[in-house]
Amino acid sequence: MGPASTFANRQEFGNGVARRQYPYDPGYQPTTPMNAATGIDRTLLLMRHAKSAWPDVPDHDRPLARRGQRDAPLMGRWLRAADHAPDQVICSTARRARETWQLTQAGLGVTPAAAFDSGVYQASAAQLLDLIRHASPEARTLLVIGHDPAIPELALSLVSATAPVVAGVVRYAAPPAVFYRMREKFPTAAVAIFEFTGHWHQLSAGSARLTWFVTPRESMTLPVSAICTNHGERLVDLGVAMWDF
């Protein structure tokens, strides 16, 4: 698959969204560069598709297994409770990814604009980042549903080694143990939550704060108050923790 998407390989679903309102525009160029210190806080949700079955069908057509059908709505409910409902979604065209979104959406209880892009299927981490960089400037919280290894590799590459200072405020990140756990294993249906300040096109390696990483199993037991909230200005229950590599 090529690194960039075209209108030909996209499909728009839900809400009757017009073509000009696609969740991301490969031709978008900001007219005024945004200073990260005064820019917009954005949230990126990187989700690996839920557990899939292995019937005798082409890889692109593999459906979710029973476990995946159970896990996806769990993650949707957790994201809703954590106040991380996306306003735009980019999802692979693979059946297992589309079914993941459908069931996650049921748990979320919201209907954001969603684009199913063939560029996500078999994309590398670099190609996936390129797609995200073309997200609409209107999107404040973007959910990307993709595959291994691109989703885990991109998640690891985005993490900033130091907590940035934005407008004089130190922005805190999840404890290092959360990063190490994500690096060790990124299970199906898991979600990595990142925050950064600026335009989507400014997202790059080491430019985002990992605020949490949650798996389906943890979503049933992890209190929402344990995650980083208010765009990283405070950590509840866990205490303040800076990156220490």
Secondary structure, 3 states (H helix, E strand, C coil): CCCCCCHHHEEEECCCCCHHHCCECCCCCCCCCCCCCCCCEEEEEEEECCCECCCCCCHHHCCECHHHHHHHHHHHHHHHHCCCCCCEEEEECCHHHHHHHHHHHHHHCCCCEEEEECCCCCCCHHHHHHHHHCECCCCCEEEEEECCCHHHHHHHHHECCCCCEECCEECCCCCHHHHHHHHHCCCCCCEEEEEEECCHHHCCCCCEEEEEEECHHHHCCCCHHHCEEHHHCEECCCCCCCCCC
